Amino acid sequence: MTLNDIIAAFYSNKERLEKASNNDNSDFKFNFNKSIDILNRFKEFKSAFLQKKSLVVTNGNPYITIILCMQAISQNISLCINVQDTMFELNSTIVNIFDSYLNEDGPKIAKYMTVDEFKSANVDDIVVIDDKSKFYFLRDELKIKVRYVSLLNIDLYTDSDEQTSLTNTINEYCNQRYIGLDIHKNQTIDDFVEETNKYEGGNVALILTKENVNQMDIYDKLPDKKVYFNCNPFAKIEVDVALKNLLK
């Protein structure tokens, strides 16, 4: 199954995907064209044949499901995605599109997993994407070996009260689209950079400032993050982060 085959399968199932999104009755607005952009991004993915079994827990963001399926297929990983009963019909449809072409080797989806199911999971790796509360529960309460990875979590820096309305709009948008947001204000840009590095903040930094800052210096200080300055990143943010290897 080539990337072109996968893209063709998505086009063939466009109406099915949009219907599933509507049936989930969520504020989430599925953008079919964005899903195609994410798939096309994998022309650049540097894959490795890992040949392992992975269980991944997400917050149910359907674009993350597409990213995970593509990374698993590219790296010969047997994958099960637990979406925690979020956008289950759309997520199931996405997984089924991949699975229908790969039969028993395709990715699987779990709506809900009990404590016993987590403890007895026959996998090489358990990963939690963007849900720290679930990560802490599995690691600290259940004593399960688990990794946490941030993908669509944003650290938003703002240094002006004039941006309060914009910040509120961003917060509402992120809540509707299963994107984590941590707002930083009343601090210097240097303190923000130090804090986000020290406490392993989000995978994305969005900096809104009227001050003249050395952008290249901040890029250098935040090498593991996708950094945006004074712009709206939401048209392409999922595409921009798609190649971060979550399963390695």
SELUMLO-938643 format. One record per residue (C-alpha): x, y, z; residue number from 1. Coordinates in nm, 2 decimals, m for minus. Example, Ala and Ser with C-alpha at 12.3 -4.5 7.8 and 13.67 -1.06 7.14 Angstrom:
BEGIN
> 1.23, m0.45, 0.78, 1
> 1.37, m0.11, 0.71, 2
end
This chain:
BEGIN
> 0.00, 0.00, 0.00, 1
> 0.17, 0.32, m0.12, 2
> 0.11, 0.67, 0.00, 3
> m0.08, 0.74, m0.32, 4
> m0.30, 0.44, m0.25, 5
> m0.38, 0.58, 0.10, 6
> m0.46, 0.92, m0.04, 7
> m0.68, 0.77, m0.30, 8
> m0.86, 0.57, m0.03, 9
> m0.93, 0.89, 0.16, 10
> m1.08, 1.06, m0.14, 11
> m1.29, 0.75, m0.20, 12
> m1.42, 0.77, 0.16, 13
> m1.46, 1.15, 0.18, 14
> m1.83, 1.14, 0.23, 15
> m1.80, 0.86, 0.48, 16
> m1.55, 1.06, 0.69, 17
> m1.76, 1.38, 0.68, 18
> m2.07, 1.18, 0.78, 19
> m1.88, 1.02, 1.07, 20
> m1.76, 1.36, 1.19, 21
> m2.12, 1.49, 1.19, 22
> m2.25, 1.18, 1.37, 23
> m2.00, 1.23, 1.65, 24
> m2.20, 1.55, 1.74, 25
> m1.89, 1.74, 1.85, 26
> m1.78, 2.10, 1.82, 27
> m1.48, 1.96, 1.63, 28
> m1.48, 2.06, 1.26, 29
> m1.31, 1.80, 1.05, 30
> m1.12, 1.95, 0.75, 31
> m1.09, 1.68, 0.48, 32
> m0.83, 1.89, 0.29, 33
> m0.62, 1.91, 0.60, 34
> m0.62, 1.53, 0.63, 35
> m0.49, 1.51, 0.27, 36
> m0.22, 1.77, 0.35, 37
> m0.11, 1.56, 0.65, 38
> m0.09, 1.25, 0.43, 39
> 0.12, 1.43, 0.17, 40
> 0.36, 1.54, 0.43, 41
> 0.47, 1.18, 0.48, 42
> 0.66, 1.20, 0.15, 43
> 0.93, 1.35, 0.38, 44
> 0.90, 1.10, 0.67, 45
> 1.22, 0.93, 0.76, 46
> 1.10, 0.58, 0.85, 47
> 1.27, 0.29, 1.02, 48
> 1.15, m0.07, 1.05, 49
> 1.10, m0.11, 1.42, 50
> 0.88, m0.42, 1.42, 51
> 0.72, m0.37, 1.76, 52
> 0.37, m0.35, 1.92, 53
> 0.26, m0.02, 2.04, 54
> m0.04, 0.10, 2.24, 55
> m0.10, 0.47, 2.21, 56
> m0.35, 0.67, 2.42, 57
> m0.47, 1.00, 2.27, 58
> m0.72, 1.27, 2.35, 59
> m0.92, 1.17, 2.05, 60
> m0.79, 1.43, 1.80, 61
> m0.86, 1.27, 1.46, 62
> m0.56, 1.43, 1.29, 63
> m0.34, 1.26, 1.55, 64
> m0.50, 0.93, 1.46, 65
> m0.40, 0.99, 1.09, 66
> m0.05, 1.08, 1.19, 67
> m0.01, 0.77, 1.41, 68
> m0.15, 0.54, 1.15, 69
> 0.10, 0.67, 0.89, 70
> 0.39, 0.65, 1.13, 71
> 0.30, 0.29, 1.23, 72
> 0.27, 0.18, 0.87, 73
> 0.59, 0.35, 0.77, 74
> 0.78, 0.17, 1.05, 75
> 0.62, m0.17, 1.05, 76
> 0.46, m0.11, 1.39, 77
> 0.16, m0.31, 1.51, 78
> m0.06, m0.03, 1.65, 79
> m0.36, 0.01, 1.88, 80
> m0.50, 0.36, 1.94, 81
> m0.71, 0.42, 2.25, 82
> m0.91, 0.74, 2.18, 83
> m1.08, 0.74, 2.52, 84
> m1.43, 0.75, 2.37, 85
> m1.37, 1.08, 2.19, 86
> m1.48, 1.13, 1.83, 87
> m1.50, 0.76, 1.82, 88
> m1.70, 0.73, 1.49, 89
> m1.46, 0.95, 1.30, 90
> m1.15, 0.80, 1.45, 91
> m1.29, 0.45, 1.38, 92
> m1.36, 0.54, 1.02, 93
> m1.00, 0.67, 0.98, 94
> m0.85, 0.35, 1.12, 95
> m1.08, 0.13, 0.92, 96
> m0.97, 0.30, 0.59, 97
> m0.61, 0.20, 0.67, 98
> m0.71, m0.14, 0.81, 99
> m0.92, m0.24, 0.51, 100
> m0.61, m0.23, 0.29, 101
> m0.37, m0.39, 0.54, 102
> m0.60, m0.66, 0.68, 103
> m0.46, m0.81, 1.00, 104
> m0.15, m0.59, 0.99, 105
> m0.34, m0.27, 1.00, 106
> m0.39, m0.03, 1.30, 107
> m0.66, m0.10, 1.55, 108
> m0.87, 0.13, 1.76, 109
> m1.00, 0.10, 2.12, 110
> m1.29, 0.30, 2.25, 111
> m1.23, 0.24, 2.62, 112
> m0.98, 0.03, 2.81, 113
> m1.02, m0.10, 3.17, 114
> m0.74, m0.10, 3.43, 115
> m0.69, m0.47, 3.38, 116
> m0.67, m0.43, 3.00, 117
> m0.39, m0.17, 3.04, 118
> m0.21, m0.39, 3.29, 119
> m0.23, m0.70, 3.07, 120
> m0.16, m0.52, 2.74, 121
> 0.07, m0.74, 2.53, 122
> 0.28, m0.46, 2.38, 123
> 0.64, m0.34, 2.37, 124
> 0.56, 0.02, 2.42, 125
> 0.27, 0.23, 2.58, 126
> 0.27, 0.60, 2.48, 127
> 0.04, 0.88, 2.59, 128
> 0.00, 1.17, 2.35, 129
> m0.09, 1.51, 2.49, 130
> m0.29, 1.39, 2.79, 131
> m0.07, 1.44, 3.10, 132
> m0.35, 1.34, 3.34, 133
> m0.38, 1.00, 3.17, 134
> 0.00, 0.96, 3.17, 135
> 0.02, 1.03, 3.54, 136
> m0.26, 0.79, 3.61, 137
> m0.10, 0.51, 3.42, 138
> 0.25, 0.58, 3.56, 139
> 0.18, 0.67, 3.92, 140
> m0.15, 0.50, 4.00, 141
> m0.12, 0.18, 3.79, 142
> 0.26, 0.16, 3.80, 143
> 0.28, 0.09, 3.43, 144
> 0.58, 0.17, 3.22, 145
> 0.46, 0.44, 2.99, 146
> 0.60, 0.73, 2.78, 147
> 0.46, 1.08, 2.74, 148
> 0.49, 1.27, 2.42, 149
> 0.36, 1.62, 2.34, 150
> 0.24, 1.68, 1.98, 151
> m0.05, 1.93, 1.97, 152
> 0.01, 2.11, 2.30, 153
> 0.08, 2.48, 2.27, 154
> 0.26, 2.72, 2.50, 155
> 0.12, 3.06, 2.42, 156
> 0.32, 3.36, 2.52, 157
> 0.16, 3.71, 2.53, 158
> 0.31, 4.03, 2.68, 159
> 0.02, 4.27, 2.63, 160
> m0.33, 4.30, 2.78, 161
> m0.44, 4.43, 2.44, 162
> m0.42, 4.07, 2.33, 163
> m0.66, 3.93, 2.58, 164
> m0.95, 3.90, 2.33, 165
> m0.73, 3.72, 2.09, 166
> m0.60, 3.49, 2.36, 167
> m0.95, 3.40, 2.46, 168
> m1.04, 3.32, 2.10, 169
> m0.74, 3.10, 2.07, 170
> m0.83, 2.92, 2.39, 171
> m1.18, 2.85, 2.27, 172
> m1.06, 2.73, 1.93, 173
> m0.81, 2.49, 2.10, 174
> m1.08, 2.35, 2.34, 175
> m1.30, 2.27, 2.04, 176
> m1.03, 2.09, 1.85, 177
> m0.85, 1.89, 2.12, 178
> m0.54, 2.10, 2.12, 179
> m0.38, 2.16, 2.46, 180
> m0.30, 2.52, 2.55, 181
> m0.10, 2.67, 2.83, 182
> m0.11, 3.05, 2.85, 183
> 0.20, 3.24, 2.97, 184
> 0.17, 3.61, 3.05, 185
> 0.31, 3.87, 3.29, 186
> 0.67, 3.74, 3.23, 187
> 0.96, 3.83, 3.01, 188
> 1.02, 3.64, 2.69, 189
> 1.35, 3.50, 2.84, 190
> 1.16, 3.37, 3.14, 191
> 0.91, 3.21, 2.91, 192
> 1.18, 3.03, 2.71, 193
> 1.35, 2.91, 3.03, 194
> 1.02, 2.79, 3.19, 195
> 0.90, 2.60, 2.88, 196
> 1.24, 2.42, 2.85, 197
> 1.27, 2.35, 3.23, 198
> 0.92, 2.20, 3.27, 199
> 0.91, 2.02, 2.93, 200
> 0.62, 2.23, 2.80, 201
> 0.43, 2.18, 2.48, 202
> 0.56, 2.08, 2.14, 203
> 0.45, 2.42, 1.99, 204
> 0.53, 2.77, 2.11, 205
> 0.31, 3.06, 1.98, 206
> 0.46, 3.39, 2.07, 207
> 0.25, 3.71, 2.04, 208
> 0.45, 4.02, 2.12, 209
> 0.48, 4.38, 2.00, 210
> 0.84, 4.39, 2.12, 211
> 1.14, 4.35, 1.89, 212
> 1.28, 4.01, 1.97, 213
> 1.56, 3.81, 1.82, 214
> 1.36, 3.54, 1.66, 215
> 1.66, 3.33, 1.55, 216
> 1.79, 3.33, 1.91, 217
> 1.45, 3.20, 2.03, 218
> 1.45, 2.93, 1.76, 219
> 1.80, 2.82, 1.88, 220
> 1.68, 2.81, 2.24, 221
> 1.37, 2.61, 2.16, 222
> 1.52, 2.36, 1.92, 223
> 1.27, 2.08, 1.99, 224
> 0.96, 2.30, 1.94, 225
> 0.77, 2.43, 1.64, 226
> 0.78, 2.81, 1.71, 227
> 0.54, 3.07, 1.56, 228
> 0.57, 3.45, 1.59, 229
> 0.27, 3.68, 1.57, 230
> 0.07, 3.47, 1.33, 231
> m0.23, 3.23, 1.31, 232
> m0.08, 2.88, 1.29, 233
> m0.40, 2.69, 1.30, 234
> m0.45, 2.64, 0.93, 235
> m0.15, 2.42, 0.91, 236
> m0.03, 2.33, 1.26, 237
> m0.12, 1.96, 1.24, 238
> 0.07, 1.94, 0.91, 239
> 0.37, 2.11, 1.05, 240
> 0.41, 1.87, 1.34, 241
> 0.31, 1.55, 1.16, 242
> 0.66, 1.42, 1.11, 243
> 0.76, 1.42, 1.48, 244
> 0.82, 1.06, 1.54, 245
> 0.59, 0.95, 1.82, 246
> 0.66, 0.58, 1.80, 247
> 1.03, 0.55, 1.79, 248
end
